[in-house]
Amino acid sequence: MSRVVVVTGSASGIGRGMAERFAEDGARIGIADINAEGAEEVAKELSATCEAVAFPVDVSKEASVSACIDAVLQRWGRLDVLCANAGIYPAMPLADMTEAEWDRVTGINLKGVFFCVKHAIAPMRKQKSGRIVVTSSVTGPVVGYPGMTHYAAAKAGTLGLVRTAALELASQGITINAVMPGNVMTPGWKGQPQEYIDAAVHSIPLKRLGLPADIANAAHFFADERSDYITGQTLVIDGGQTLPETAQVMDGW
């Protein structure tokens, strides 16, 4: 029987790319997103190749996450893969950042991951198997970016969660790993000046922005049986952007 996969934040962007990748396997996919209308549209499109259902969820609220997982179990009776992907990245200078804005970003990007993992492992423990993939970022764990203090702190925090959760869950047949995207062409890039996009591409050794499919392929690997012996690990997917010591390195090659 096909696996049951839940992807949070899958109404668009990287999450949608992940859902599309698992759809290629004919998985039963929960399109979980706060954007209920967008989730319904994605589920309808994917239903041409697999069983896809939209589930509304606000990952920053534990009751909403719990209700979402319960709805998935009521529909399919199991949960095999969780992609905890939902996240936001509003820019704001540190000096202007309010407590409310800090809480909003970390509430979705870090606490939301905690809620999703906590409630996903309950059915996985009963099954004695499960795969969890967390979407972190290079921003925070590897590099910094002005205006993204709250985002960077949250994304770095997810890696601590992944490593420690891996130790707790290993004996129960559950693995948890993280993908760390660099610059990926998602709806958030729309409307950016071409000069800004060109500068970003110039800084990437592979000379292109990432695509949602690039991240989805890595998430699919971590969820695949071929990665049975991998847990608590991270994978940077950035086209080599974080490798150079200086910008001059890129100019000279």
Steps between C-alpha positions, in 0.01 A plus 500: 500500500625849418654709775319785675698823478416833664674815380441822691515826308427312178257744337800659325877519475730231637217318673306471179812365331528235770137399457547474124806279546319256728205502262729345239511193724123487525510584871194609691580862574369744757532856371517678835500879492349806667401608149201268472401617154850455365525156659174396336632610160823301539310193622270522201792519258687211659190284513556427132791273597444410866262536792556852631291673766522853641520540877486851650757561770666784690826343614554770764200365694530157658127433493493565125793264439344232716170532313679479166684179589179353644319578173777328302473191721121496470535502123789259450566333834876559498777753443824392334675826410483851642665789320497783755551774246270794583686825558503876445783745444396865545801732518533748785806678649595370842464846660141527373394143577214473744432219742185422305690468172768284662231275645315480168803383303643264760149375577460376144859414408611330823212437736294390200760234419489381860121467492504313168770257608340443841164403355634309200707261711196365686371291208855429382582346839202267471617400152861471622605690189497851361698762313516867596663768285536853635558800275771713660717748305859604443398829662563458870687169516766599241472868408322815612288749310409856609138532605460129567602469866174334603501270197867407545452421868200279425668312216810437710275378779338241275835324463536460875150357504582257218819368658351444843173359369701255289647351817160466665329349197764265359402202715143530373586473132453871430762710326512880486726708276512854366540663161669841493407698188686801370331741261205325339270645235170508688209750490694714748742592220227635277517874473866518597707733279687317226825651629441331836434164336804537275721575801373192678565281197850646466579392858405138429771280346244300302367831359132453561249526780378179651164356402243350736569167327866517612393510864220250443742243360710521817195470723385201298839333553482548877153343494607210281600152619846565360560740791401253772840539668500882499355704785573830673679629189481811283546563130587841356339558159625838381685453169827553685408854612639466853834350389711804395703679768450836327296652220826552308530123463191499283628792293824320426363172364 
